[in-house]
Amino acid sequence: MLINYSCTNYKSYRYKNEFTFSASKIKQFDEDNISVINSSLTSKNRILNSLMLVGPNAAGKSNMLKSISYARYLILNSANAMQNKENIFEDPDIFMFDENAETEPTEFYFEFSIDDNPSSLYYYSFSFCQKEILSETFAKRESNEKGRLSTKKILFERQGTQLTKTSEQFSKLNQVFDINPAVLFLSNCGGNIKDDLCPDGKVAIDWFHNIKFANRNNNSLDIYDDNPEYLDIARQILASADSCIKGLRLEKRKLDLGVLDYKNPDAVLQALNKSNVHNVGGGLRLSDDGLFIFDIKMAFEKKKLDGAIEELELSIFDDLYNISSGEQKLILYLAPIIKTLKEGGLLLIDEVETALHYYYSQLLIRLFNDNDINHNHSQAIFTTHNTRLLDENLRVDQIFTVTKN
């Protein structure tokens, strides 16, 4: 679970800004809004299930979520990018309104817990400036046999292209991967290495993989394709306010383009340009065994002239004049929401009230603040303009106001 986070010199954030999921001592809504993890984590064992960032337009709410998503992107992709001779630090999203920011570092800090055996606290931070990584630190505390938390152990510490401190496992990793000025050392743990080569690195990479962003451009269709049962859960949630919906179905149709090797994107694109296929439904998805059109169909009942009932299906993408924009948004958002609640992790949801009735916005928040539903210690960060949502069983320490300085 995420405990503390901070960022510096990113988009609209000139100086260090931070927030915490660590719960205060107040007892309000303890049973549902807080996850109690291993007691050996002392003051870190009461963790909030959700946070709400509230503020006016252009205050920086979205940019705070984007900063987490951006840091995640750098951590998971810098090693692979460099294999393709690409430096993803070349065009950083730094503060735009002060030229001095161009010569000052951008910094990110994560403190997170892994409630495993033994339970562990991890601390990871990095900074970079002008295309190069300046520093990177990865540390750990874990509970011992007596249930006490150990002192902080540096797993590795880096300054520029030099490791100044390193544990045995990261020394072994350094024998495989050199320190590159445009590659986060932790990023190498996401590659094809043995699990026992760098276990703490693998754990951290998995944790960052479990940060998801709910928006209209996410991979909802892929999630529903991998987990078709999620559509039925989504239908039940929708039906709580709209009983007319009788079913949701993922449609996956293969296109026959006559391509022999679908692993060759250029050949697929060339064949697609020669065809008369239009981008319908939710779009095209390319896999090793072909090119597919994805769509989600909503089922309704239609009464015929003779009184019989037949099923009518509408596409949430192609029948927008007939489908509520809020229900379309909700169906797409529910895929990563359900996945996060099922598997654990952190979900970022920007403007939870946009295009949604207050009831649905309230419902999404309560999905995370209900430990009978959220039993995998999943977390969410919401942003909103709607101050009415702040009254919905949220603790004071779950609410952060965002304003321009």
N, C-alpha and C positions, 0 to 999 in steps of 0.2 A: 504494500500500500504506500502511496505517496504521503510523506509526512511534511517535508518543507521543500519549497521551490523558490528560486530567485533568478532574475535576469537583469542584465545591465547593457545599455547601448544597443537596443533593439527597437526598430521602427519608432513608435512614439514615446518609448521609454528611454530617456537620456541617462538617468542614473539608476542605481540599484532599486528594484522593486521586488517585494517578496510576499508570500502568503504561506499559511500553515494549515494542515489538516489536523494538527494535534489539538485535541479537545481541551477546553478549559475545565475548571473544577465545578462549574454550574451543573445541576442535575436535570435540567430541562430536556425532555424527550430522549433520555439516556437509552431507553430500551430499543429504540428503532433508528435513531440518527447516528449512533456510535457503534463501531465494531471494536470489541475488546480482544486484542490479540495477545500473544504470549506475555504472561505477567513479568517475565524476566526483563522485558524491555522497559521496565520502570515507568518513567513519565511518558514514554512513547507508546504505551499500550492501549490508550484510549484514542482511537482515530475516527475522525468524522467521515461519514459516508458520502457527503456531498458538500460543495460550497456554491454560493450564489454571488456572482459579481453583478452589481447593479450600478447604473449610472446613465447619464444622458448620451445622446449620439456623439460620436467622435471623442469620447472620453478615454478610449483605449481598452475597452472590455474585450473586443475581438482580437486585438493585438496581443493581449496577454495569453489567450488560448493559442494564437498562431505562434507565439514564441516557444511554447512547449512542443507544438507540432514541428517547428523548424529545428529545434535542438534534436528531437527524435530523428528527423531526416538526416541530419549531419552524422549522428552516432551510428545509424544503421547503414549508411550508404557511402561514407567517405572512402572506405577501403575498396569497394567495388568500383567506385568512380575512378580512382587512381589507376586501377588495372586497365581502364579504358582511356588512360592519360587525360583525365578530367579532374580539375581542381574545383570542388564544389564550394570552396571558401573564397573564390575569386570575386563573386558578386554578392557580398553579404547584405542582409537587411538591417543596416545600422540606422541610428537616429538621423533623420533627414534634414533637421533644421539648424544644424550647427556644424560648420566645417571642421571644428576641432574633433568631432566625433570620428572623423575618418582616420585619425591617427591614434585613437584610443581603443582599447580592447572591448570586444563583445564577450560577455561572460554568462555562463549558465551553471546553475547548481541544483542538484537533486539529492534529497535524502529520502530513502525508501526502505521499507521493511519487507522481508520475505518470511512469512509465517510457516516455516518448514521445520524440519528436525535436523539440526538445531535452528531455532529462530535467529535471524540475522538482521542487522541494520547495515545498509550500504550508504556510502557518501560518494557522489561522483560530481566532478566539476571540470570545466575546461574553459579556456579563453583563447581568442584568436584576433588577429588584426592584420590588415593588408595582405591577405592571401595565405598567411601562415599561422599555425597553432603556436601560441606562446606558452601555455601551461596546460597540464592535465593531471588530475589526481583521482585515485580510486582507493577508498578505504572501507574497512569493515569492522563491525563489532558483532559478536555472537554470544549466545547464552551457553554457559558451561554445564557440567553435570549437576551442579548444585543450583541451577536455575538463575545464576547471576550473570550479568552482562560483562563481557571482557572489556579491557581497554581497547581503544581504537588502534587497529593495525593497518598500516599503509600497505596496500597491495601493489601499487606502483605510483610513483610520482615523476613527473616529466617537466623539464624546462627546455623549451625549444625542441631540439632533436636529440636531447640527452636524457636518459633515465637517471634521476638522482637517487631514487630509492626503488627497490623492487623486491617482491616476494619470490619464492622459488618458482611458482607456477608462471608468473609473468616473465621471469628470467628465461624459462623454457620457450615462452611465446616469442621472446626477443631473438631467440636462436633461429626462429622460422621467419619472422618479419622484422625488417629494419624499421627504425623510427623515421617516418616520413613527415616533412613539414606540413603536408596537406592531408594527412590521414590521422584520425584519432586512433590511438593505440588500442583502445577498447573495441573499436570497429572491426579489428581483425578477428575478434572472437565470433563474429557473425558469419565467418567464412567456413569452408569445409575443413574444419580441424576436429581432432578427436575430443570427445567430451571430457576425458580425464586429463587433457593437456592443460586446460585452463577452466576449471569448473566454475569459479566465481565470475569469470568473464562471460561464460555461457548463460549463467543465471541472470546477470544484468542485461544482456542482450535480449533474452526472453521477456524480461520485465518491460523493456522499452517497446518491444513488439506488441505488447498488450495495451499500449496507449492507442485509442481510437478516436476518430473525429466524426461526429454525426453531422452530415450536411448533404445537400442534393447531389454532390459529385463524389460521394463515397462509393465503396464497392458493395453496396447493398445487394445487387443482383448476384454477385459471386457468393455472398454469404447465404442467400436464400437457395442458391444452386447447391451449395455444399450441405445445407441444413434445411431441407424442404419442410420439416416439421415446424420451423420458426414461423412460416406463413400462417399456420393454423393458430399459433399463439398470437400473432399480430391480428388475425381476424377476431379472436375473442376479445382483445383489447379494444378494437374498433367497435365491435358489437355492443360494448358496454354503453355506448352513446348513440349508435346508429344500427338499429336492429334490422334494417333493410339489407345489409350485407350478408350474403349467404355463404360466401367462400372467397378465398384468394388462391390463385394458381400461378406458378411460374411456368411460362412458356419458353421453351428452348428449341429453336429450329435451326438445323444445320443447312448451310448454303453450299450448293454444289458448284464450285467455281472451276473444277477441272485442274486444280493445283496438286502436283505430286508431293511437294514438300511444304507443309504448312509451318515448318520451322524457319522458312525463308520469308521474312516480312515483305521484302521487295517484290517477290513473286506473287504474294497474296494481294498486295496493293495494286500491282499491275493487272491482275485478273479481275479485281474488284472494279477498277476503272473501266474495263472493257464490258462489264456486265451492266444490266439495267437495274440492279438492286439499289434501292434507296435505303437510307439509314432509318429504319422504323423501330418502333418499340423503344426499349431502353438503350439501344445501341448494339454495336457489334463486339463480340468477344472472340479473341483468337487463342486457340489452344493447339497443342501438338497434333491433334487428330482432326482439326478442321476449324472453320469459321462459323460462328453461331450468332443468331439474332436472339436476344433476350427480351422478354416482356413480362409484365405482371398483369393478370386479368382479375377483375373483380366480378363476382357472380351476384346476380339479382334475380328475383322472380318476376316474370312477365305473365300477365293474365291474358289469355286468348279469347277470341269471340265466343267460343263454345264453353267458356268457363274453366277450361283446363289451364294448368300452370306449366310454363316452360322456363328454362334457364336462359337468362340474357347475360352475356359477358361483355365487359367494357375494359379497354386498355387504359391503364393509369397514365400512359404516355401519349397515346394517339387520340384519346377521347377526352381531352382536357375541357372541352366545352360542357361535358356531361359529368365530369368527375370533380369533386371539390378539391381545390388546390391544397387545402389543409389536410385532407385525407391522403392525397398523394404524398405530401411531405411526411406525414406520420408513418405511412407504410415504408418509406425509404429510411426514415430515422429509426424505426423499430428494429431493423436488421442488426445494426451494431449495438443497439441498446440490449436486445435479447442476448446477443452473443456475449456482451460484457457481463451481464447478470449470470449467464450460464458458466462462463469460464473465468471470471474475475478480470481485473485490470482497471484502467482509468479511461473514462469516456469524456470527451469535450463536446458540449452542446451549446452552440452560439445562438442567442436570441430564441430561447425556448418558446416564447409566446408568439412569434411571427407566424401568421397564417393559421394559428391554432386557437380554438376556443379555450377560454380560461380553464374549463374542466380538463381538457387534454394536457395542457401545460402543467396543471396541478398533478395530474395522474403520473406524468413522466417523472416529476420530482419525487413523488411518493414511492415509485418503484424502487428507488435507491434508498429512501429513508423508511424502509420496512424490512426488518431483518428476517421475517418469515419468507419474504421473496428474495431478498438480497442476502443469501446465506454464504456467498463466496467472497465476502469482503470487497465487493466491487465499489468503485468510487466514480463520482461524476462532478464535473465543474460546469455549471450553467451560467449564462449571462442573460440579463433581462433589462427592459425598460419599465416593466410593469411592477410598481411597488406593491401592488396588492398581493403578488406572489410571496412577498416577504412575510406575510402573516400565516402562511401555510405550514404550520408545525416546523418552522425552522428555528434553530437556536441562534442566539446572538452571535456566537463565534463562527457560525456558518455563513454569515453575511459580510461581504467586503464591498465598500463603496469605492467607485472608480471615478476620479475627477481629474481635469487637466490642471497641471501645476504651472 
